[in-house]
């Protein structure tokens, strides 16, 4: 079983190579750096599901609750 937690993207550190894009996300007060390698379309303000430091999918804000 895989556990993914929802987080909101605060900022994106855009590297030249999209596979190395990193984002600062907020897990309800806890901030972490996660990889956006699977989500090239992600933007600041988006909600994502994060598993082991990798954002796996975008979610709608109302799905997060």
VENRAPE-V988559 format. One record per pair of residues at least 6 apart in sequence whose C-alpha atoms are under 6 Angstrom apart, sorted by the first residue. I is the first residue (numbers start at 0). J is the second residue. If there is no record, write none. Layout:
I,J
I,J
This chain:
3,48
3,49
3,50
4,48
4,49
5,47
5,48
6,24
6,25
6,26
6,46
6,47
7,24
7,25
7,45
7,46
8,24
8,43
8,44
8,45
9,23
9,24
9,43
10,22
10,23
10,43
11,21
11,22
12,21
12,22
13,20
14,20
18,36
20,35
21,33
21,34
21,35
22,32
22,33
23,31
23,32
24,30
24,31
33,52
33,53
34,53
35,54
46,57
46,58
47,54
47,56
47,57
47,58
48,54
48,55
48,56
49,55
